[in-house]
Amino acid sequence: MTSGRGVTPRCIEYLHYLCPHLRRPKRHTKQLGIPFGFKLLAKEELLTIEGIIEEILPDGRFAVRLDNEHKIIAYTAGKMRKFRIRSVVGDRVHLEMTPYDLTKGRIVFRERDASQSGSAKRRTNFRK
């Protein structure tokens, strides 16, 4: 007996046994060669940690001291570069790290200081 797509339920159960990272349901998996009703999930989730920037390094990297007193190398995420969010020494930042390499991270958020209010005048490149 088939499930309407030419794949038997027993075949799907066996595929799920072999590849537990496949889950249900997505329709666009046909292009990937995965049977109907399964989708791929990420193997590991990213760790989100907070820290303070201690030093600015070349190539857009930063030395960041984490809350647990470890020091790692981090770079700025693409969205922060796109919107020109600048980070300086002493800024409190949120980092994403992979569990595979705990010495590197990606800065995804810079917290605003209480001293930085919205009343600061924005500099423009327009001349009168």
N, C-alpha and C positions, 0 to 999 in steps of 0.2 A: 504494500500500500504506500502511495506517495502522498506528500503534503501539498500537491498542486504545483510544485516547482521542479519536479523530477528528482528530488532528494528525499530519501526515506527518513522517517524520524529516528530510526536506529543509527543511520549514518551521521545525523546531526549530533546525537548523543556521543558517538565515538569521537567525532571531531572536537566536541566540547571537552572530552576527556583528554585528548592529546594537546589541545591548545586552550587552557583555562582562561587566557587573557581575552578570548573572544566572548562577547556578550550580545544580548539582543536589544532592540531591533533597529536597524538602519537599512534603508533601501539602496543607498549609493554604493554598497559593498560589491555589487556585481562587477564593476570595473576592476576591482582589486582581486577578483577570483575567489572571493569569500562567499559561501552560500548565503541565500536570502535569510534575513533574520539575525545576523550576527554583526557586531562592530568591534573594532580594535580599541582597546583602552591603553593608557600609558602604563608602563611597567612600574615606575616609581613616582611618587608625588614629590614635589619640590619642598624643601624646608624653608620656612620664612622666619628670619631672625632679625633682630634690631642691633644697631651698633652706632659708633661715632667715628667720623672720618678723622684720622690722625695725620695723614700725610698725602700730598698729591704727588703721584709718580708719573713718569713719561707715558706716552701713548694712551692717554685718557684713562689711566688706572688710578686707584686709590688704595692706600693702606687703611684698613678699617679695624678698629678694636671693638669686638663684640661684647655684649653684656656679660658673658661668661669669661671675660678677660683673654680670649684667644684673638690673635691678630691674623687677618686674612687679606688677600688681594682681591679687589672688586673692580668691576667696570660698570659704566652707566648703561642702562637699558636703552633700547632704540627709541621708545616713546619719549623718554626724558631728553634724548638728543634732538629728536624731532621738534619738540616744543621748547628747546633751549633752556631747560631747567638746569641751572648751574649749582654745583655743590662746592663748598669751601671747607677748610679745616674747622672742625668743631660742630659741623652739622650732624644732626641725628638722622639716620637713614634706615630704611627697611631693605633687607637683602633676601634674595632667593638663592638657595644652594642646592645642588644635587647631592644625594646621599653617597654617590660614588667618589666625589672629590670634595672634601671638607676644607680645602685650603683656598678655594676660589669661589667667588660669588658675583651676583649681578644686582646692582642697585636699582630698585624698582620704585622707590618712593623717598622723597626728602621731606621731613616734617618742617612745618613753618615754626619759626621762633615767635615768642610773644613780642619781641622787640621789632619784628618785621610786620608792620601793619600795612593795610591797603592804602594808607594816606601818602605813602612814598610816591614822589612824582616819577612818572614813567618817562624814560628818555626816548626821544624819537630822532630819526635821521632827517627830519624835515627842516629846511631852513626857510626863514621868512625873508 
